[in-house]
Amino acid sequence: ALTEDSFNSLYYLKEISGSLQFNTIPSMSTITLPNLRIIRGQDTFASSGGPVSLLVQSFTNGSLNLPSLTEVSNGRAVFVSTSGTCGFLTVRWTDILSNGLLPDYSNSGCSSPSTDCSSCSSGHCWSSGSLYCQNLTKTVCPHGCGRCFKSSGGGSYQCCSDLCAAGC
């Protein structure tokens, strides 16, 4: 049987140059890639709505956690037949997706978020609990910043260099 331990080799994964697909994953309660920061989308899946870099399909009754994901450089995120795995509804996708793209969860089977993000300072998360909070690096930035970070001590947001991918 497939378990979360089956994905242990992906634990340290930080960057994907192409695309990421989760398709028909049976009997899984949780998949967590805690260190994945960027999906570049250099190779994407074709769809009628444009290129797709993150595809989650037929994954039900579990949770998909990508708490460090801060950027999808090219392409959209699409969720199909994922009822019961609806944590992605509480993610602030405008902070992750580039070029003003929005995720497509019209065929997901999810209608309202069931995830409690109250323990997250950003108010956004992949799953309930502070381990799965979304760290915002774009939509909270001062005017003129592409990405930013919060200075130490809880201070103000500072701009990242334009040369940095997925934040600083």
Secondary structure, 3 states (H helix, E strand, C coil): CCCHHHHHHHCCCCEECCCEEEECCCCCCEEECCCCCEECCCCCECCCCCCEEEEEECCCCCEEECCCCCEECCCEEEEECCCCCCHHHHCCHHHCECCCCCCEEEECCCCCCCCCCCCCCCCCECCCCHHHECCCCCCCCCCCCCCEEECCCCCCEEECCCCCCCCC
